[in-house]
Amino acid sequence: MNIKTLSFGCRLNALECEKISQMLSGVVDCAFVVNTCSVTAEAERQCAQTVRKLSRENPNAIIFVTGCGATRNRT
């Protein structure tokens, strides 16, 4: 299992990342889980920047984008 998690924002996001990672184990071999935050514009910017960087550096990777930032900004 090679699932990497990145959590932005509150402690709840960190807990959610752990749960999502557990749910994905055995289903996918390799993936990124980015749990986003949209509490501030800076948090949204950092999340979007991180997702773009992961996508650019890992073009064949599966990237799951979750959290409140993913529902507010779908780019």
BELSULUR-V396337 format. One line per field, one symbol per residue. burial: I if it has 9 or more other C-alpha atoms within 8 Angstrom, else O. A space follows every 10 residues. Layout:
# BELSULUR-V396337
burial=???
This chain:
# BELSULUR-V396337
burial=OOIOIIIIIO OOIIOIIIOI IOOIIOOOII IIIIIIIIOO OOIIOOIIOO IOOIIOOOOO IOIOIIIIII OOOOO
